[in-house]
Amino acid sequence: MNVSSYQIITALLALTISLSLCSSFPQEMAELSVFATSILTKVTTFAVEYAINDIKLACNVRSELEKLKNSLGAICAVLKDAERKQCTTSSVKHWLENLKDFVYDIDDVLDDVGTRALQQKVGKGEIRTYLAQLFIFPFELARNIRKVRERLNEIAALRRNFDLKEEPIDTPSDRIVQRETYSIVDERKIVGRDKAKIDIVKVISEAAESKSDTLSVLPLIGMGGVGKTALAKLVFNDKRTKEKFDKTLWACVSNVSDLNHIVDVIIQSDSGESNKQLTLEALQKKLQELLGDKRYLLVLDDISNDNISVWEELMNLLPCAKSGSMILITTRLSKIASVLKTIGPYEVPKLPHDECMKVFARYAFKGEKAKDTALLKIGESIVQKCDGLPLAARTLGSLLFMEDISKWQEVKEIKVPSNDILSVLKLSYDALPSDLRACFACLSTFPKDYEIFRELLIMYWVAMGLLSTAGGSREAIRMGEKYFSELAGRSLFQDYVFSHDGTISQIKMYNFVHDLAISIAPNEHATISCENFSASKRVKHLVWDQKDFTKELKFPKQLRRARKARTFASRHNYGTVSKSFLEDLLTTFTCLRILVFSEVEFEELPSSIGNLKHLRYLDLQWNMKIKFLPNSLYTSTCLVQITRGAAKRCQKTCQLEISACPMLTSLTEGLGSLSALRDLFVFNCPKLPSLPSSMNRLVSLQKLVFHNCDELDLMEPKEAMGGLKSLKSIELVGLPKFETFPDSFESAAASLEYLKISDCKEFKKLPDFIQRFSSLKKIEIPERRT
């Protein structure tokens, strides 16, 4: 498809395609027993789920699937015993590694079967294609399934060398965790830091009142997990601190390496807008405008980059026209603190045991008075493992909430090296159910300090095959929401942002939790660039860390060793990617489930992307140059125009986000063909005037969000909102032409629960029929600012 230059697509093509015909199963970082038994479930349900019975001459396909199921079942029965023995027997470990590689191949073959079945269904309207698929591809499928089955049997035969015992096989539904949910504890309730806060506030006040024309720099130093950031937040938000400065800024610079990016983060902390495309000269001018005539306090939280020259350059760039301005930094790096300081560093101490016990008890008992003296006694021993680190105490406390005494005793008995917070946090990971371990581990592909949106993370899990689609895409989403809440409840995330309906909309990870995610399966994760392209054939997740694409880069041929990778993610990079680089990448990684190329730019996506038949999630957000999207991108539903055939191929899409499309002037009528669409987000599309009338066919739509669409008028066409019978939540923010809802919106009277309207200057009143909305729980209409 050729899209005109007036219709530049910069959307987040989060084509999180929950195609029940095409999803892979659990991710490689989980134990093999979880992965393999999930594949077994997929094989078992294949005939029904993928409509194999509709394929003529498919009896040999069904026969081969049945044989594969039996072979895989025999393997799964001994995997738990094998995983226990691999720690002490290297031959068992080697056998499991080879088996795991091959189970991936089985998954790819099954995924191919699902894709081809879907193509056949779609092709019924295209007679020549349909007939070719009808008579040819069942034989191909049977042959491919037989090949992987025979190879599996060869590997399975070796299990006899290890005297492995059979154990019952869990199904994915057996592993779903049912835990009581609870509200997040207020982070302001920080234990044991009152004196430290008073001391630091005093130092800051004295520096602010000084007549010094140079910037004061106070470092807070300490080991990871000791609470440097928490203490800095207490100081930053203290009323006495705020009174001393004209402006206070908080900038998290974790894992930020270049000067441009650091300056951009500082400016963004005030304005909320990124200026990453600007030169350093332009950024410096903006910084001067922001801070030049003010006494300011700037917190640089979590300096982890040890390039001293970068930070010294930053100090030279920061203005100091008004005396008393100050920088407060938090870091684990003592050499950074010693170079930048103008005031002696404050070393954040570990918590005393009794204070650490308070942190643990708050999360283990959730505010209830502990009456079980046996648990308290065990808890005292467990807290000793935390070595005075509040993050460890919090995480272990959350881990043991609602658990019985046997789980507490199990954690108590585990030996943990002192001063090793990763080992402590690993206890939390080990205690997660198998399904959650897989979902947690895939977080390693996100950068540190990255804002992770709940809906997109769930779609990420779907794309990786971590959420079974046997019960349909809606059930997979519900399972993902449970998993997200479970991980949040175990204190593995921070900086929660809540949406208007009370659910968590986005989170960040603690840096050490991110390190933990990477450490779980280091052989399957690789951070690469043109200078560092070390990646083995076992790597499944590739993170591209070549910051600058402004110079034409050649794709490293050495990366072909990792051609079976399932994730390729490029975030926080900039510049223009050459077409040849993209071509080489798409030709090499044909097994990708997830492809992220956000923030960088290219004018045309190569047609070879159509060869990525396993692709489920494509993110091209903030690409301001793209002009062409190829016909081969049959999974796309975000295009300005879409062919009817393409829409048919996307009927299982359950979430669609269109973001930052400055020239988007219409949405296709093909939108109405997305019968499974559950969530629709439209952000920052200033020229979009209306919705397609076919939107009234979105009977499964539950969440509808519009932000910053200057021309959008929901009154035309009036029928567009007439069939939204499942709609639960609608959020309208920054729609200057929105006055009220059309009469057709009454179709949501029985289902709508949450309604938010904000920054809509022409909005006058809710329609009278809103009184008949029987399920409404909350209406949020903030008072207008004058």
N, C-alpha and C positions, 0 to 999 in steps of 0.2 A: 504494500500500500504506500502510495506517495502522498504525504501530507504536506500541504503548502507551507511556505515560510511564515504565513500569518497564523499558523496553527502549531506552533512549536510545542512539543509535548515534553514537559519537564516533570510530569507526574511521577509520584512514587508508584511505579508499576509493581505494587506489592501484589503481584498476581499470585496471591497465596491461594493457589488452586487446590481446594480440597476435593480433588477428583476421586470419587470413590472407585473409579476404574483404574486409577493410576498411582496410588500412593504406595510408597515404600514403607517398610516397617522398622522397628526401633534401631536406633542409632548406634554406631560402632563403639561409643564410649561405655555403653552399658556392658554388664557381664554377658558373655556369649550365651549363657543359658536363657537370658531374657530375650536377646536378639533372635536366637534360633527357634525358641518356642513361639515367638511372634510370627516368624516365617511359617512355622508349622500351622499356626492358626489360619494364616493367609491361604496356604495350600488347601486346608480342609474346607474352607468356605468358598473357594475359588469358583466352583461350578455354578453356585447360586449367585454370588456377589457380582461376578463378571459376565453373567449371561452366556456361559459357554454353550448351554443347551440350544441357543439360537444359532450357533454356527454349524452349518451343514458339514457332514463328514468329520465331526469333531470327536468321534468315539475314541480314536487313538489318543487325542489330547487328554481326554478324561482318564483314560487308562494310564497314561504316563504320569499324570498328576497323582493318581492313587498310589502308584509305585513310589513316587517321590515322597509322598506323605509317610508311607511306611518306613522308608529309609531314614528320613529325617526324625521321625518319632523314636526310632531305635537309638539315634545319636543323642537326642534331647534327654532321654532317660538316664544317661550316665554323666551329663555335663556338670551337675552340681558336685559330684564326687571328684571329677577331674579338676574343677576350679579350686577345690580345697587342696588337692595334691600338687598343683603346679608350683606352689610356693617352695616345696621341698624337692621336687623332681623336675629337673630341667627338660627331660624328654617329654613329659606330659605338657609342660608349658609350650614347647616347640610344636607339639601336635595341635594344641588348642589354637595357636597363632595361625597355622596353616589352615585349620578348619574354619576359623573365623574369616580369613580371606575368601575362602570358597563359599561360605554362606552369603557373603556379599554378592558373589556371582549369581547365586540362585535368586537372590532378591532382584537383581537386574533383569534376569530372564523373566521372572514373574511380572515385573513391572512392564516389560516389553509386551507380554501377553495382554495385560490390561490395556495398554495404549493401543495395541492393534485391534482389540475388541471394540474399543471406543471409536476408532477410525472406521471400522466396518459399519457400526451403527449410523455414524454421520454420513457415510458414503452411500447409503441406500438411495439417496436422491441423485447420485452420480453413477449411472448404470455401469459404465466401463470400469471405474475404480471398484465399485461394489462387487462385480463379478470376479475381478482379479483377486480381491481379498477373500471372496467366498470359497474359491476352489484352491487357492495356492497357499494362503498363510496358515491354515490348520496343519498342513504337512510340515511346514517350517517350524511351527511351534512345537509339535510333537518331537521333531528331531532335536531341537534345542533343549527341551526339557529332558530328553533321554540322555543327552551328553552330560548335563550337569549331574543327573542322577547317578550315572555310571562312575563319574569322577568322585562323587560323594561316597559311593560305596567303597571305592579304593581307599580313601582316607579313613572311613569308618572302620574298615577291617583292622587297622592298626590299633584300635582301642583294646583289642584282646591282649596286647602286650603290657597293659597297665593294671589289670585286675580291678577294673572300675565297677562299682556297685550301682545298680539301678535304683532310682528314687522317683516318686510321683512327679508328674509334670504339672506345674502351675499354668493356668490360663491367664491371659492379661486381666480378665475381670476379677480373678482371685486376688490380684495384686493392687487393686484400687484401694487407696487408703481412705477410711472414713474417720476423720478426726474432728473434734469440736472446733469451730472457728471462733475467733476472738478478736477484739479490736487491738490495733497497734498501740503499744505503750508510748506515751508522750516522751519524746526524746529530751525534753527539758528537765526531766527527772533524772539528772545525772548524779551519781553517788560519789561522795568523797573528794570533790574538787572545790569546795567552798574557799578554803585558804588559798589554793593556787589561783583561783579567779581573782580574789582580793589583791594578791601580790602583783599579778600581771596588770590588772586595771590601774593600780597605783603607778607602776612603771610607765604605762602608756599616758596617763594623765600628766605626769611630770614632763615627759617628752613633748607633749602637746603644748604645755605652758612655757616651754623653753623658747629662747630667741634664736635658736640654731637655724641657719639657712640651708643646712644639709638634711637629707632624709635620714630619719632614725630607722634602724632595722633591728627588730627583735625576733630572734628565732626561737620557736618551741621545738625541741628535739626529743626524740625518744624512739623506742623500738615499735614495730608495727603492732597495732592492736592495743596499745597502752592508753589511747584516748586523746591524742593530740588534737584531732579535729573537733571532738566533743568539747574540749576545754576552750579551744579557739572560738567556738560558737557561743559559749557562755560569755566570754569576754566581749565578743563582737556585739552581742545583743544587750549587754548591760547598759542601763540608762546612763550611768556615769560616763561610759565610753561615748555614747551617741552625743552627749552634750558638749564634748570637747572638739568635735569636728564638723565642718560644713558638709562633708560627704563621706560616707562609708561604703566601701565596695568589697565584695567577697568573690574571689576568682579561684576556682579549683583548677590547678595546672598539672594535675596528675598525668603522667605519660605524654606531656606536651614538650616537644623537642626544639622547634624552631621559633625564632624571635617573632616573626610575623604572627604566628598562631597564638603566642602568649599575649601579645598586645591586643589581638582581636578578642581573645577571651576576656581580657580586662574591660574593654569597651562594651562588649556584649553583656557583661554582668550588670551594666547600668541601663543600656538601651534595649536589651533583649534581641537586638538585630546583629546578625553576623556581617562582617565586612571582609571576609577572607579573600575576596578577589582584588582587594586594594593592595597597592605597593606599600612598602614599609614607610616611605616618605608620607604617603597619604594617611596611613594609620597613625603616624606620630603626630600629625596635625590634629586629627580627631582626639587623640589623647590629650593634647595641649588644650583644646577647647573644653574637654570634659573636666580637667583637673587644674589647669594653669593658674587660676586665680583663687583657689580654694585650699583650706587646710583639710587634708583628707587622711583617712585611715584605709589602707589597702591590705586585705588579707590574701596572701598567696598560699593556698592550702595544698599540701602534699606535693612538695617539690621532689620529684623522683628522678629527674634527669640530672646527671652529675657533670654536665658540660658547663664548667664555671664561667667561661667566656660569654655564654648566652645570657646568664643572669647578671653578669657585670654590665653587659650592653643594655639590658633592660633598665638597670638602675640609672644609667646615663640618660636614657630616654625619658624617664619619669620626671615630670616637672616639679619644681619646688620653689615656686614664686612666693608662697606664703609660709612663714616659719611654723614649725610644729607638726608638719606632716610626717606620717609614719607608715612603715611597712611591717606587718606581722606575718612571719612565714612559719609553716609547719613542715618538718622534714625528718626523714630517718638518716639523712646524710650529714654527718658531722662536719665534713670538709666544706660543704656548701655553707653551713651555718657559720663556720669560722671565717670564711672569706667575706661573706655579705654583712655580718653583724656590725652594728655600731654600738650595740648594747649587749652585755654578756648574755649568752643563750640561756634560756630557761629549760632545764631538763625535766620533762614530765615524768614523775615517778610512777612506779607500779602501785596499784592499790594494796593497802593492807588486807590481810586475809578476811577480817570481819567485814570490811567494805565490799570486797569481792563477793563474799557470801550473800550480801544484800542484793547485789546485782543478779546473782544466780537465782536466788529465791524469788525475786520479783518475776522472772520469766518462767521459772519452773512451777510456781504455784499461782501465778497470775493474780496477785494481790490478796488471795485468800489466806487466812491464817493457817499455817502448817500445823496440823495436829498429829501427823504421822511421825513419831520420833525416830522410827527406823529409817524412813526416807531422809530425814534431816541429818542423821548420822552418816549415811552414805554420801549425802550431798557435801558434807564437810570434806570427805576424802576426795570427791570429784573436783571440788574447787581448788584443792592443792595442785591439781594438774594444770590449772589455769595460770599459775605463776604470776598472779597479780594483774593479769591482762583482762580488762573489762569486756572487750569484744569476745574473748574466749568464754568468759563466764556467762555472758548474755546468750551466746550461741548454744552452749551446752545446756543452759537452763531451758531454752526454747525446745531443744531436742527432746528433753525428758518430760516436758509437760504432757500430762494425761497418760504417761507410760506406767506400766506396773513395776513392782520392785525388782523383777528379774532383769529388766532393761537397765535400771539404775545400777544394779550389781555388775552387769556386763561391762558398762562404761567404767565403773570403778576399777575393774580388774585389768583394763588395758593399760599397758605401760607407754608413757609418752616422754620423749626426750625433753629435758628442760629447755626453756627459751626457744621453743619451736612451735610457734603459733599455728603453722600449717598442719602439724601433727594433731594439735588440739581440734582444729576445724575439720580435719579429716575424720574425726570421730563422728561429727554431725553428718558428713557425707555417707559414711559407712552405715549409719543408722537409718538412712532414707530407704524406703521401699524401692525395689528394682526399677520400676517405671519412672519414679521421681529422680533416681540417680541419672538415668539417661537424659531426662529433660534438663537437669541442672548442668550436666557436663557440657552440653552444647552451647552454654553461655560463654565458653572460651573464645568463640569467634567474634564477640563484640569487644570493642576497645574498652580500656579502663575509663571510668567516669562517663560512660555513654548512657544517655537517656533511653531506656528501653520501654516502649509502649506495650501495654498488656496485650491488646488485640493482635498486634503484629508479632509479638513473641509467641502467642498461641498458634498463629498461622505458620510461624517458623517451625514450630514443633510438628504441625500437620505436614508441612512440606518435607520434613526429615523422616516422616513416617513414625513418629513417636506416639501418635494418638490413633488408635485403631479406628478405621472408617467402616468397620463391619456393621455398626449400628447406624450409619449415615453421618453426614457432615455435621448435623446439629448435635448429635451425641458426642462426636469428637470434640466440638467446641466446648460443650459442657464439661467434658472430662478435662480439657485444657484449663478451663477456669478453676476447677477444683485443684489441679496441680499448682497453678499459679498462687492460689490462696494458701495452699499448704507450704510452699517454699517461703512465701512472705511471712507466714506465721512462725517459721523456724528462724526468723531474724537473719536471713541470708541476704536481704536487700536493705537499702537505706534510701533516704530522700524520697519518701513516698509522696506522690501527687494524687489527690482524690478528685474524681469527676463529680458533677452535680448530683448524681444519683447515689453517691456514697461509696462507689467502688473505686479501687485503686486503678488509676489510668496509666501511671508510669512509675518507674523505679530506677535506681542505680545500684550497682554492686559495690560492696566494700572492696578495696584493692586486694586485700588478702584473700577474699572469697574468689575474686577473679583469678588470682594466682593458683588457688586450689583447683578451680575448674580446668586450668591448663595442665596442672600436675597430674591429674587423674589418668590421662592417657597421652603422655607426651609424644609417643611414637605416631599418633594419629593426628597431631596438630603441628603445623609449621607456619612460622611467620617468615615471609620471603620478600625479596626485592631483586633488582637486577644485580646487586652486589652480593646478596646472600640468597642463594637459590638451592640450598641444601634441603632436599625433600626425598624421602624414600618411597618405595612403591606402596608402602602400607599407609601413607598419609591420606587422610580422608577430609581434612579441613585445612584449607589454605587461606591465610590472611596476608594480603598484599600491603606492604609497608614502605612503598617507594613514594615519598611525600610529593615529589615534584615531577609532573608529567609535561612540564613546559618544553623540555628537550625531548626530541623523538626517541623513544625507547624501543629496543628490540626485545622480543619475547625470549627469555632464556630457554634454550633448547633442553637444558638439563632438567627442567621441570616436567618433561615428558615421562620421567620415571614415576611421577605421581598422577598418571593419567586417569586413575580410577577415583580421584578425589570427588567428593559429593558437595563440597562447599567451596566457593571462591568468593572472598569478601574484600572489597576495597572501600574503606571509609577514611575520612579525614585526610584524603589526598587531594591534590589540585592540579590544574593544567588540562591539556588536551591529549586524549589518547588517540594514537594513530590507528587507522583502519587495519593496517597490517598486524599490529599488536593484537587487536580484537580478533581478527581472523585466526591467528595462530592459537590464541587462547581457546576460542570456541571449537577449533578443530582438535585440540589436545584433550580437553576435559569434557568428553562426551557423556560422562555419567553424572554430571552435575544435577543435584536437586535444587540447589540455591545458588543464585548469582547476584551479587551486590556490587554495583558500580555507582555509588552515590558520590555527589559533589564534583567529580571530574566531568569533563565535557568531551563529546564527539558529535559530529553532525549526523552520522548515519549508523544505525545498528546493522551489521552484516546479515545477509540472508541466511548465512550458515547457522544462525541461532536456531533455525527450524530443525536442525539435526539433533538438538538437545532434547530428545524425546522423554527424558526423565525429569526435565525442569519443572519445578512447581512454584518457585518463588523468584521473582525478578524485581530488583530494586534499582531504579535509575533516577532517584530523586535529585533535585537541584542540578540537573543537566540543562543549562540555559541555551545550548546550541542545537540540540537534536532537531532535525528536520524530517527525517525519513524513518519509517518503521516498515520492515519488509512484510510481504504477504505471508512469508513462511512463519511469522509469529502468530500462529493460530490460537495461542492461549490468551492473547491480549483482549481485554475488554475495556481498556481505558482510552482507546483511540477516539479521535474526534469523529471519525467515520468508521463504520465497521460493516463488513459484509455479512449477509444473513448466514452464510455457512459458518463463518467464524463465530458468530453468536451461538449457533447450535453447539459448537464444540466447547463452549464455555458454560454450559448450563449448570455445572456443579460448582461454579465459583460461589463462595459463601461470604467473601469480604472484598470490598473494592475501595481503594483510596485514591483520589485524584488530588494532587497537591502542587501548588506553585506553577500554574499554567497561565502565564500572563496574557497569552493570545488566544485562549480557548473561547470559542464563541458559540458552541453548541454541543450537546450530548446526543449521541446516536439514539434513534428509536430502538436499536438493537438492545438497549439496556433492559427493555421489558422481557427479553428472552432469558434473562438470568434468573430462572425460576427458583433457585436455591439461595439467592443473595440474602444475606442476613444482616450485614452492616454496610452502610454506604457513607463515606466521608468525602467531603469536597472542601478543600482548603485553598484560600488565596488564588481564586480564579476571578479576577476583577471584571472581565468582559463577558462572563457567562450570563445571558439574560433570562433564561427560563429552563425549566425541566422538560424532558420529552413526555408527550402524552402517554406513551407506552409504560411509563413508570407505574401506572395504576395496576399493572399486572404483577407487581412485586409482592405477592401475597405472603411471602416468607420474611419480608423485611422487618427487623426488630429494632434497629438503631439507625437513626438518620441525623447526620451532623453537617452543618454548613457554617464555615467561618470565613469572614472577609471576602465576600462576593458582592462587589459594589453595585452591579447591575441586576442582580437576581431578583425577579419578581415572582413570588409563589402563586399569585392570582392567575397567571396565564401560563399554559392553558389550565383552565379550571379543573379539568378531569384528571390531571396528573397525579393528584393525591387522593384519588377516589377509591383505591383498592387496597389500602394499607391496613388490612385487618389484623395483622400480627404485630404492628408497631408498638414498642414498649417505651422507647425513649427518643425524644427529638430535641436537638440543641441548635439554636440559631444565634450566631454571634457576628456582629459586624455586617449586617445586611441593611444598608441605608434606605432601600426601596421597599422593605417589608412593612406592610401596614397591619394586616391581619390574615387569618387563614381563610381559604376558600371554603364554600359549603361542602365540597367533596371530602374535606378532611374529617368530616363526621364519621367516615368509615372506620376510624381508629377509636371510636367511642368506647368499645368494650375492652380494648387491650392497653391503651396508653397509660403508663405509670409515672413517667418523669417528663417534665417540660421546662426548658430553659430558654429565655429570650433576653439577650443582652446587647447593648450598643447598637440598637436598631432605632434610629432617630425619628423615623416616620411611624413607628408602631404606636397605635392609639389605644386599642383595647382587645381583649380576647372576645371571640364570637360568643353569642348567647348560647349556642349549642354545647359549649364546653361544660355546662351544668349537667349534661347527660353522659359525661365521661366517667363511667362507674368505677374504673380501676385506678384513677389518679391518686398517687401517694405524695407527690411533691411538685410544686410549681415554683420556679425561681426566676424572678424578674427584678434584677438589682435596680436600685434607685438611680436615676440619671444624674450624672454630674453636670453642674452648670458652669 
